[in-house]
Amino acid sequence: MTGATIAQAIPIAITPILTRLYTPEDFGVLALFIAITTILGSIANGRYELAILLPEKDEDAINIAAIGLLIAATFSFTLLLLTIIFKQQIANLLGNQDIEFWLYFVPFVVLMMGLFNILNYLNTRKKLYKDIAKSNVYKSVGMSSVQLGVGFVKSGATGLISGQILAQIISNYRLAKNAKSYYDTSTVNLPEIKRLAKRYQDFPNFSMWAVLANSLSYNLINILISIYYSIATLGYYSLSQKMLGIPATLIGSSIGQVYFQKAIIEKQRTGKVVNTFNKTSKKLLILSIAMFTPLYFILPTVFEIIFGKEWGIAGAYGQIILPFVAVQFVAAALSNTNNIFEKQKIALLWQIGLLILSIGIMLYSILLQVEFFEFLKIFSVSLFCYYGLLLFILWKVSQGKL
């Protein structure tokens, strides 16, 4: 958590400078690029990375990692071919010509994201939390340096996206050194790859589609905001998302990562994870209330003071989605409960429901020409209730009752 805090503190500290170097439209183009790479990167490994923590033997873990890397390399190469052939059509579909040049970098970023997924879980398996933290800090420093440096000498989204690309490269360096030191890659062989691919096939069969549905639920919304509202509106909204997502990144993901490891141990001992689930959920709930309640009353003013007067509208957007963000903070950290019990089917059904709900709200708003503020209100209330349902489902799974 300390490492994540330092890593996030750096881009947070420079954001007030970035909002004065770059326009809302520039942030919108960045958000569009991130939306595309996040959707594709979420399934880059076929979700086999989640299985790395499950086997007892390291030989099995490194062979599972090899499966994930093979899938990521094949997927990225396919994306490159599609980009070369259809880049102009894709840019036209997205309604933004500024993104066309950056589409060439999407396959590379997706490959780097896939590599990071694998290396992150290999390091987590060995409880190398300090090095994971260092990797996040290096990533943050590299990204921030490029975004600031380029922003002072060149207008447009170039600096923002270049920093994002460099960050993906840097994040893998330290974790790759650890993986090489702690795992024997000579044990990787085709028969084991085939055996383990079949053993954990529920991850690509169910979990992959679940995480794709989840990623689409949020990132496709960003793409549609750009198309049907404006790239500037996406820029404002993306900043509010980024700022409100800080607690989840700083605290929630770290607690969730440790919860995953501890819950697996309880599962191996008792067949359930209810004790770890209850303790972790109580901590998360208290943190959520303590962090988000005061923010609700001051968010627009805070945004104006910190990021500049024109960014006050981003604070108003954030104020509307705050209740949903608060419950999502709790649920996201506990979401690996389904993976621990290999309940990928439940996760898939829930994520499909989330995708249908999110896209349904957006289409309703577009067809009835609902203003963006009204769309956000409907979106926030609906997802607040839906994530409450997820918490109940995860609680039942932790007890072994689903």
TORVOZA-757770 format. One line per field, with one value per residue (C-alpha): residue in three letters; x, y, z. Coordinates in pm, 1 decimal, m for minus. Layout:
% residues N
code (ALA; ...)
xx (X; ...)
yy (Y; ...)
zz (Z; ...)
This chain:
% residues 402
code (MET; THR; GLY; ALA; THR; ILE; ALA; GLN; ALA; ILE; PRO; ILE; ALA; ILE; THR; PRO; ILE; LEU; THR; ARG; LEU; TYR; THR; PRO; GLU; ASP; PHE; GLY; VAL; LEU; ALA; LEU; PHE; ILE; ALA; ILE; THR; THR; ILE; LEU; GLY; SER; ILE; ALA; ASN; GLY; ARG; TYR; GLU; LEU; ALA; ILE; LEU; LEU; PRO; GLU; LYS; ASP; GLU; ASP; ALA; ILE; ASN; ILE; ALA; ALA; ILE; GLY; LEU; LEU; ILE; ALA; ALA; THR; PHE; SER; PHE; THR; LEU; LEU; LEU; LEU; THR; ILE; ILE; PHE; LYS; GLN; GLN; ILE; ALA; ASN; LEU; LEU; GLY; ASN; GLN; ASP; ILE; GLU; PHE; TRP; LEU; TYR; PHE; VAL; PRO; PHE; VAL; VAL; LEU; MET; MET; GLY; LEU; PHE; ASN; ILE; LEU; ASN; TYR; LEU; ASN; THR; ARG; LYS; LYS; LEU; TYR; LYS; ASP; ILE; ALA; LYS; SER; ASN; VAL; TYR; LYS; SER; VAL; GLY; MET; SER; SER; VAL; GLN; LEU; GLY; VAL; GLY; PHE; VAL; LYS; SER; GLY; ALA; THR; GLY; LEU; ILE; SER; GLY; GLN; ILE; LEU; ALA; GLN; ILE; ILE; SER; ASN; TYR; ARG; LEU; ALA; LYS; ASN; ALA; LYS; SER; TYR; TYR; ASP; THR; SER; THR; VAL; ASN; LEU; PRO; GLU; ILE; LYS; ARG; LEU; ALA; LYS; ARG; TYR; GLN; ASP; PHE; PRO; ASN; PHE; SER; MET; TRP; ALA; VAL; LEU; ALA; ASN; SER; LEU; SER; TYR; ASN; LEU; ILE; ASN; ILE; LEU; ILE; SER; ILE; TYR; TYR; SER; ILE; ALA; THR; LEU; GLY; TYR; TYR; SER; LEU; SER; GLN; LYS; MET; LEU; GLY; ILE; PRO; ALA; THR; LEU; ILE; GLY; SER; SER; ILE; GLY; GLN; VAL; TYR; PHE; GLN; LYS; ALA; ILE; ILE; GLU; LYS; GLN; ARG; THR; GLY; LYS; VAL; VAL; ASN; THR; PHE; ASN; LYS; THR; SER; LYS; LYS; LEU; LEU; ILE; LEU; SER; ILE; ALA; MET; PHE; THR; PRO; LEU; TYR; PHE; ILE; LEU; PRO; THR; VAL; PHE; GLU; ILE; ILE; PHE; GLY; LYS; GLU; TRP; GLY; ILE; ALA; GLY; ALA; TYR; GLY; GLN; ILE; ILE; LEU; PRO; PHE; VAL; ALA; VAL; GLN; PHE; VAL; ALA; ALA; ALA; LEU; SER; ASN; THR; ASN; ASN; ILE; PHE; GLU; LYS; GLN; LYS; ILE; ALA; LEU; LEU; TRP; GLN; ILE; GLY; LEU; LEU; ILE; LEU; SER; ILE; GLY; ILE; MET; LEU; TYR; SER; ILE; LEU; LEU; GLN; VAL; GLU; PHE; PHE; GLU; PHE; LEU; LYS; ILE; PHE; SER; VAL; SER; LEU; PHE; CYS; TYR; TYR; GLY; LEU; LEU; LEU; PHE; ILE; LEU; TRP; LYS; VAL; SER; GLN; GLY; LYS; LEU)
xx (0.0; 288.7; 436.9; 101.6; 57.1; 392.5; 329.0; m6.5; 110.2; 343.8; 84.1; m163.0; 90.3; 152.4; m212.3; m274.6; 15.4; m108.0; m455.8; m290.0; m62.8; m325.9; m685.7; m995.2; m988.4; m632.0; m740.9; m1032.5; m800.0; m590.1; m903.8; m1003.9; m660.3; m672.8; m1026.2; m919.3; m603.5; m778.4; m1055.6; m806.5; m545.3; m799.8; m814.8; m456.4; m364.4; m696.2; m708.7; m462.6; m263.9; m520.3; m430.1; m62.8; m136.0; m339.8; m101.1; 132.6; 435.7; 632.3; 686.3; 314.1; 301.8; 574.1; 409.2; 80.2; 272.6; 404.0; 46.9; m50.4; 250.2; 184.4; m174.1; m66.6; 192.1; m53.1; m330.1; m105.0; 23.3; m333.8; m421.9; m126.0; m243.4; m597.3; m463.4; m254.8; m553.2; m839.7; m686.3; m877.8; m1210.0; m1154.0; m1075.9; m1390.4; m1596.7; m1457.9; m1540.6; m1193.9; m916.6; m657.4; m659.2; m563.7; m186.0; m195.4; m379.7; m41.2; 74.2; m229.4; m93.5; 238.0; 69.0; m163.3; 140.6; 307.9; m11.2; m28.9; 332.9; 268.0; m33.4; 183.6; 482.6; 264.1; 112.3; 446.2; 584.4; 271.6; 311.6; 652.9; 512.3; 754.3; 530.0; 819.1; 939.1; 584.6; 565.5; 898.2; 775.9; 469.4; 684.8; 923.8; 624.1; 474.6; 799.5; 856.2; 501.6; 494.7; 834.2; 733.3; 391.7; 543.2; 844.9; 656.6; 369.1; 598.6; 729.1; 444.1; 67.0; m183.5; m220.7; 127.1; 284.1; m5.4; m14.9; 365.7; 396.3; 132.4; 322.2; 657.3; 496.9; 390.1; 750.4; 903.2; 651.0; 776.3; 1150.4; 1188.9; 922.9; 1087.1; 1421.4; 1249.2; 1068.0; 1396.7; 1558.6; 1280.2; 1149.9; 1319.4; 1211.6; 1375.5; 1076.8; 849.5; 750.1; 469.3; 309.7; 276.4; 145.2; m125.7; m213.2; m239.1; m423.0; m689.1; m683.0; m755.9; m964.7; m1249.7; m1046.1; m1054.0; m1395.3; m1566.5; m1341.5; m1206.6; m1553.8; m1648.3; m1357.0; m1418.8; m1780.7; m1659.3; m1403.9; m1657.7; m1907.6; m1683.6; m1451.8; m1712.4; m1910.0; m1608.2; m1591.6; m1963.4; m1933.9; m1670.0; m1888.1; m2229.8; m2146.4; m1798.3; m1428.8; m1413.9; m1695.0; m1494.5; m1191.8; m1381.9; m1538.3; m1209.1; m1042.6; m1320.5; m1290.6; m914.5; m927.6; m1206.4; m1031.4; m725.9; m846.7; m918.8; m572.1; m388.5; m565.5; m828.6; m604.0; m337.1; m590.3; m747.5; m413.6; m334.6; m694.7; m655.2; m340.7; m479.2; m816.5; m648.4; m471.3; m800.0; m966.9; m693.2; m734.8; m1112.7; m1275.3; m1424.0; m1296.4; m1574.0; m1348.6; m1104.5; m1395.0; m1577.2; m1266.4; m1159.4; m1507.7; m1548.6; m1216.9; m1308.3; m1652.8; m1510.8; m1245.7; m1502.3; m1732.9; m1443.0; m1294.8; m1593.8; m1852.2; m1661.1; m1569.2; m1932.7; m1981.2; m1665.5; m1572.6; m1660.7; m1486.9; m1180.6; m1150.8; m1169.8; m902.4; m661.0; m701.2; m821.6; m1158.5; m1258.7; m1224.9; m1498.4; m1740.5; m1527.2; m1582.6; m1956.9; m1945.8; m1749.3; m2000.7; m2276.5; m2091.6; m1942.9; m2198.0; m2133.0; m1755.1; m1779.2; m1952.3; m1735.9; m1427.8; m1543.8; m1666.7; m1366.4; m1118.6; m1325.2; m1404.8; m1138.4; m1358.9; m1517.3; m1175.6; m1067.4; m1367.0; m1337.5; m1689.5; m1619.5; m1973.5; m2122.5; m1873.8; m1953.2; m2328.9; m2289.1; m2053.6; m2282.7; m2562.3; m2339.6; m2257.9; m2623.5; m2722.1; m2448.4; m2499.6; m2877.1; m2853.2; m2628.9; m2855.7; m3161.1; m2987.6; m2880.9; m3223.5; m3407.4; m3132.1; m3078.1; m2829.0; m2499.5; m2571.7; m2898.0; m2725.2; m2467.7; m2739.4; m2917.6; m2586.5; m2462.3; m2782.9; m2820.7; m2462.5; m2471.7; m2756.0; m2596.6; m2264.6; m2456.4; m2593.0; m2236.7; m2131.1; m2417.6; m2321.9; m1954.9; m2054.6; m2254.9; m1965.7; m1722.1; m1945.3; m1947.0; m2321.1; m2307.7)
yy (0.0; 233.7; 173.8; 227.1; 549.4; 687.4; 575.4; 752.0; 1058.7; 1157.2; 1182.8; 1334.4; 1601.7; 1696.8; 1682.8; 2051.8; 2135.3; 1901.3; 2056.4; 2388.3; 2244.5; 2031.8; 2103.3; 1896.7; 1775.2; 1643.2; 1457.3; 1322.5; 1176.0; 1019.8; 872.6; 728.6; 566.2; 426.3; 295.9; 101.7; m45.0; m127.0; m319.6; m520.7; m551.5; m698.0; m1019.0; m1017.9; m1336.2; m1516.9; m1456.2; m1740.0; m1499.2; m1555.6; m1924.1; m1852.3; m1833.2; m2153.1; m2452.8; m2564.3; m2618.1; m2333.4; m2550.8; m2537.1; m2163.0; m2082.2; m2300.6; m2117.4; m1791.4; m1924.7; m1991.7; m1633.8; m1490.7; m1700.4; m1579.3; m1215.0; m1230.6; m1390.2; m1146.4; m839.8; m950.9; m997.8; m648.3; m504.4; m658.7; m527.9; m180.1; m164.8; m268.0; m80.9; 215.9; 483.5; 302.0; 258.8; 628.5; 720.7; 484.2; 646.4; 987.6; 1128.7; 1160.0; 1253.9; 894.1; 742.8; 780.1; 636.7; 323.3; 186.4; 180.9; m7.6; m361.2; m284.9; m142.5; m444.7; m676.1; m482.0; m498.9; m873.5; m912.3; m703.5; m917.9; m1229.6; m1077.8; m917.5; m1250.5; m1432.9; m1174.9; m1190.2; m1567.9; m1509.7; m1227.6; m977.8; m685.9; m441.7; m497.6; m470.9; m136.6; m22.8; m118.9; 101.0; 392.0; 362.9; 346.5; 656.8; 858.0; 770.8; 857.4; 1185.4; 1298.5; 1250.6; 1412.4; 1718.2; 1748.3; 1715.4; 1931.1; 2231.5; 2214.6; 2066.9; 2112.4; 1833.9; 1490.1; 1367.9; 1410.3; 1249.4; 936.7; 905.5; 901.7; 631.5; 414.6; 455.9; 368.2; 27.8; m52.3; 62.2; m125.8; m463.1; m418.6; m494.5; m761.9; m943.2; m957.1; m1117.2; m1372.1; m1475.8; m1513.1; m1701.4; m1932.9; m2199.5; m2130.4; m2454.3; m2642.0; m2484.2; m2749.5; m2810.5; m3115.4; m2922.8; m2615.8; m2827.3; m3002.6; m2682.6; m2498.3; m2766.1; m2782.3; m2410.1; m2367.1; m2210.9; m1889.9; m1822.2; m1986.0; m1779.3; m1533.6; m1381.0; m1296.7; m1170.7; m926.9; m822.5; m745.1; m548.2; m355.1; m281.2; m161.2; 132.3; 187.8; 149.0; 414.5; 645.9; 574.7; 644.2; 966.5; 1081.6; 991.4; 1111.1; 1398.1; 1539.8; 1468.6; 1760.3; 1607.6; 1285.5; 1487.3; 1634.4; 1300.0; 1111.7; 1350.9; 1299.4; 922.1; 937.5; 1142.5; 939.6; 618.2; 711.3; 544.3; 220.9; 228.9; 339.6; 127.6; m98.2; m282.7; m341.5; m473.6; m683.4; m834.8; m937.2; m1055.5; m1285.1; m1444.8; m1483.2; m1608.2; m1882.2; m2001.2; m2007.8; m2192.3; m2458.1; m2504.7; m2485.8; m2494.3; m2147.3; m1787.6; m1631.4; m1513.1; m1335.7; m1197.5; m1054.1; m894.2; m740.9; m616.5; m438.4; m258.5; m159.1; m32.4; 188.0; 325.4; 392.9; 591.4; 786.3; 881.2; 951.1; 1112.5; 1441.1; 1459.5; 1476.6; 1823.3; 1989.5; 1819.0; 2091.2; 2361.1; 2143.3; 2074.9; 2444.8; 2535.9; 2254.4; 2207.9; 2547.7; 2717.9; 2550.4; 2207.2; 2271.5; 2084.8; 1770.5; 1803.5; 1830.1; 1508.7; 1341.2; 1450.0; 1268.9; 936.9; 939.0; 697.1; 438.9; 483.8; 425.6; 87.8; m14.3; 50.6; m218.7; m471.3; m452.4; m547.2; m856.7; m961.8; m1234.7; m1441.6; m1591.2; m1680.3; m1848.5; m2081.8; m2102.4; m1958.9; m1803.4; m1872.4; m1655.8; m1378.2; m1399.8; m1372.9; m1074.4; m896.7; m955.6; m802.4; m503.1; m456.6; m476.0; m231.2; 20.8; 15.4; 18.4; 338.5; 500.3; 404.7; 527.4; 860.3; 893.1; 805.2; 1046.6; 1309.2; 1317.7; 1578.7; 1444.6; 1541.2; 1344.7; 1046.8; 1044.2; 1048.1; 748.5; 571.0; 626.4; 516.3; 205.7; 90.5; 165.5; m85.9; m338.2; m339.0; m386.2; m705.4; m813.9; m778.1; m1005.5; m1265.6; m1260.7; m1302.5; m1613.9; m1753.4; m1696.6; m1919.1; m2190.9; m2148.6; m2064.5)
zz (0.0; 74.9; m268.8; m436.7; m240.1; m353.0; m711.2; m723.6; m533.3; m816.4; m1098.7; m851.9; m761.6; m1124.4; m1238.3; m1146.6; m1379.8; m1652.6; m1648.3; m1727.1; m1999.7; m2173.3; m2272.4; m2180.9; m2543.5; m2494.4; m2182.7; m2384.2; m2650.2; m2373.1; m2215.1; m2553.0; m2594.2; m2240.8; m2295.6; m2605.8; m2451.1; m2122.7; m2297.5; m2502.7; m2226.2; m1984.5; m2190.8; m2322.5; m2131.1; m2153.3; m1774.7; m1714.5; m1496.4; m1219.8; m1208.5; m1127.3; m752.2; m736.5; m789.8; m511.1; m736.8; m893.9; m1201.4; m1268.3; m1204.3; m1457.4; m1720.0; m1662.4; m1707.7; m2039.7; m2151.9; m2074.3; m2257.8; m2569.5; m2578.6; m2528.6; m2809.3; m3053.6; m2961.9; m2998.3; m3339.1; m3458.6; m3335.3; m3525.5; m3852.2; m3796.9; m3717.6; m4035.6; m4249.1; m4079.2; m3890.2; m4083.3; m4051.4; m3677.7; m3632.7; m3828.6; m3613.0; m3296.9; m3436.9; m3362.1; m3620.9; m3357.7; m3235.4; m3576.0; m3533.3; m3180.7; m3292.3; m3409.9; m3046.6; m2915.8; m2992.8; m2819.4; m2509.2; m2494.4; m2507.9; m2226.3; m2020.0; m2074.7; m1966.1; m1654.9; m1560.0; m1567.0; m1387.0; m1120.7; m1018.3; m1034.5; m790.4; m573.3; m549.6; m388.6; m170.0; m325.8; m238.9; m197.0; m552.5; m686.7; m508.8; m658.1; m1004.4; m960.2; m843.6; m1141.0; m1374.7; m1222.8; m1237.4; m1602.8; m1708.2; m1517.2; m1647.0; m2009.9; m1968.0; m1803.9; m2031.1; m2357.8; m2231.7; m2187.2; m2546.1; m2753.4; m2757.7; m2810.7; m2653.3; m2757.6; m2414.4; m2228.3; m2444.4; m2479.5; m2101.2; m2082.5; m2333.0; m2156.3; m1822.6; m1954.5; m2049.3; m1720.3; m1504.5; m1629.6; m1577.1; m1205.3; m1199.1; m1492.1; m1306.0; m1007.1; m1219.4; m1376.8; m1033.2; m853.1; m1125.7; m1335.0; m1692.6; m1810.0; m1665.4; m1929.2; m2180.9; m2427.1; m2256.9; m1928.5; m2108.0; m2271.1; m1944.5; m1742.4; m2018.2; m1998.4; m1616.1; m1583.5; m1897.4; m1698.4; m1678.0; m2056.0; m2092.8; m1824.3; m1638.0; m1959.3; m2083.3; m1739.2; m1722.6; m2083.7; m1996.8; m1692.5; m1894.9; m2166.4; m1906.0; m1813.9; m2106.0; m2377.6; m2192.0; m2228.2; m2601.2; m2642.7; m2441.9; m2689.4; m2988.0; m2873.5; m2637.4; m2705.6; m2659.8; m2413.3; m2205.1; m2196.6; m2084.4; m1787.9; m1698.2; m1725.4; m1481.2; m1226.7; m1275.4; m1231.4; m913.3; m752.3; m852.1; m646.6; m322.8; m509.5; m665.8; m354.2; m96.8; m248.7; m493.4; m228.5; 22.9; m252.9; m351.1; 6.8; 55.4; m246.6; m101.9; 253.4; 135.8; m68.8; 247.9; 443.0; 154.7; 157.0; 534.2; 582.7; 240.8; 304.6; 317.1; 522.8; 808.8; 577.5; 373.9; 676.4; 827.5; 496.7; 402.3; 738.5; 693.7; 339.0; 440.9; 717.1; 482.3; 211.0; 439.1; 591.3; 253.9; 32.7; 263.2; 322.1; m47.5; m157.2; m9.0; m140.2; m468.0; m728.0; m525.5; m471.3; m845.5; m929.4; m675.5; m760.5; m1136.1; m1252.5; m1277.2; m1604.9; m1440.9; m1182.9; m1409.1; m1364.7; m989.5; m1045.3; m1251.2; m972.0; m710.3; m898.5; m936.2; m584.2; m424.0; m693.3; m662.2; m285.5; m311.1; m606.4; m391.0; m146.2; m401.1; m635.0; m360.8; m277.5; m633.6; m646.4; m413.8; m726.3; m867.7; m542.6; m563.4; m943.9; m973.6; m1309.7; m1430.6; m1154.5; m1228.9; m1599.9; m1549.7; m1318.1; m1556.0; m1852.9; m1647.2; m1569.3; m1937.8; m2040.2; m1764.8; m1851.2; m2225.8; m2178.7; m1972.4; m2232.9; m2525.6; m2334.9; m2275.0; m2637.9; m2782.7; m2553.1; m2588.0; m2212.4; m2094.6; m1963.5; m1601.8; m1606.9; m1767.3; m1484.9; m1217.8; m1368.1; m1422.4; m1065.4; m887.2; m1103.5; m1054.0; m681.0; m645.5; m879.5; m692.6; m368.6; m524.6; m606.2; m241.3; m135.3; m397.7; m292.7; 72.4; m17.0; m223.1; 65.1; 280.3; 17.6; m36.5; m408.6)
